[in-house]
Amino acid sequence: MLGFVNQAIKDMVLSEFGSDSWMAICEDVQFLEKSFASQQDYPDLLTYQFVGSICKLKNMEVSEVLIAFGEYWVLKTAAPKYGILFRASGQTFAEFLEYLPNFHSKVMLFYPNINPPDFRVDKTAENQYRLFYFSHRQGLDAFVIGLLQGLAKFYDEKIETYFGAVGEEKANCVINIQILK
């Protein structure tokens, strides 16, 4: 993953748990560098190790850390820098969700070296959607839930999410979304 992802994990840990926790995590995963080069590609394993170390240190489940990181990513990392891109992609959560399959093509203008996931979004009923998440990276389903929750907060809306059956799809996961009114 690119360095800006790991930098965001570091920022979340510093914000939520403090510098002593970040230093303990770095020691645990034997990461000796002081910072991340935002455009440098780091092994995905390092990112997974950071998450695992947070789990160990804070006695949290992987899904809890990934959901928290997804929300943090949207609200504290992406929105301050790219909020205008969010708004250009929709004025409501539903509009953004319907645009989501095209969103990463815009992000790739800023970061041409990323290998982003793909999404398919089906509207199943009024205020109900089914999101199909496709990625070469495994184990990030809860991160996607966190992203969705962060986006709902960005748009000042409330949602409920739950995993659906993947069925014949080749998706990593399927997430059912209910926009609460």
N, C-alpha and C positions, 0 to 999 in steps of 0.2 A: 504494500500500500504506500501511497505517497506520504511524504513526511508531514504534510498538513493534517493528516488523520491522526497520526501519533502525537503531534503537537496538541491537537484538540483533546486527546485522552489525558495528556499531561496537564493541560489547562483545567480540565474537569477535576482531576485529582487534587490539584493545588487549590482550586476554588472550594471544593466540597470537603476535603480531608486535610489539607495543609502540606507544607513542604517536607515535613518529616515522613509523611506517608509516601510522597513521591520518591524520596531518597531510598526508603525501604523497598519500594517496588523496583526501582532501578537496580538496587543491590541484588534483589531476589532473582531478577532475570539477567543479571550481569550486563546491564546496559551502562556503558561508561561515558557516553557522550553527554554534553551539557544541553544540547538542543537538537532540533531536527531541521534539515534543509527541506523546505516545503515542497520542492519539485523533485526531490530525490526519492527513488523507489527503495523502500525498505521491505525486507521479507515479511509476508503475511504472518509468519510464525511469531515474529516479534510482537505484533499487535495482539495476537491471541495470547501470548505470554503475559503482556501487560494486563489484559482482562483477567486471566487466571490468577495473577498475583494480587490484583485488587480484590478478587473473590476471597482469596486466602486471608489477606490482611484485614479485611472488613467483615468477614464471615457473611458474605453475600452469595447468592446463586448467580450463575453466569447470566441467566435471563434478566435478573434485576440490574446487573451492571450494564448489559447491552441496551436495555430499555432506557435506563438513565442516560447512557451515552447518546442514544438516538435523539432524545429530547434536548440534551445539551447541545448536540451538533446543530440542530435546527435553530434553537433559540439563542445560543451564545456564540456559535461559530459562523454559521451560514447567514442567518438573518441580518446581523450587523454589517456584513460585507456584501451580501447578495439579496437583501430584502426586496430591492427593486426588481430583481429577476423573479422572485416569488410572486410579487404583485403583478408583474407582466404576464405571469403564467395563470393568473386567476385572481379574482377579487374575493372569492370565497374558498373554503376548503374543498367543496364539491367541484368548483371550476378547476382548481389546481389539480385535484385528483384525476379529473378527466384529461388534463393536459400532461400528466406525469409521464406517460410513455415517450413523450417528446422532450422532456425536461433536460435530460443528460446531454442531448445534442447541443443545447445552449451552453451547458457547463463545460463541454469539451472545447468551446471557443477559448475559455480561460485556461483550461488544463488539457491540452491535446494528448498527453501521454496516459491519461487515466483509462482504465478498463472498467467502465461502469456496468452496473447491473441493468437488466431490461425489466420493464413492467408491462403488464397488460391489465387494463381496468375495464370491468364490465359493470354497467348499472343494472342491478337486479330488481329494484323497486324504487319508489320514491325515497330518497335519502339513504339508500342502501346500495353498497358496491361490493364487488369481489375483486381483490387485487391479486394478480399472479406475479410472483417475484422470481426472476431467473438470474442466476449468477454462477460464475465459476467458483466462487468462494462458498464454502459450506459453513453452517452453524451461525449465521447472522440473522436468522428469522426474527429473533426478539429485538434486534437492532432496528429492523424495519418497523416493528410495532412502535418503538420509541420515536422513530422519525415521524410516523403518522400522528402520534400523540403530540409531538412538538409542533407539527404543522397545524394541527387543530388549535393549539394554544396561540400560535402565530396569528391565525385568522379569528381568534377569540370565539371559538366554537368548541363544542363538546362532542366526543365520539365514544363509541364502544367498539372494541375489536375482539375478534376471536379467530383462531385458526380453523380453516375449513379443510375438507378432504381434497388432496391433490388429484386423485383419480387418474385419468389417462394423461394428464398434463405432464410435461417435463419440467415443471416449475419446482424451485427449491421449496416454496411454500405457497399456500393460498390463504389470504387473510380476508375475512368478511368484516365489513365496516358499516356501522350504523351511525349516521349523523343525527344527533339528538337535537330536537327543536324545543 
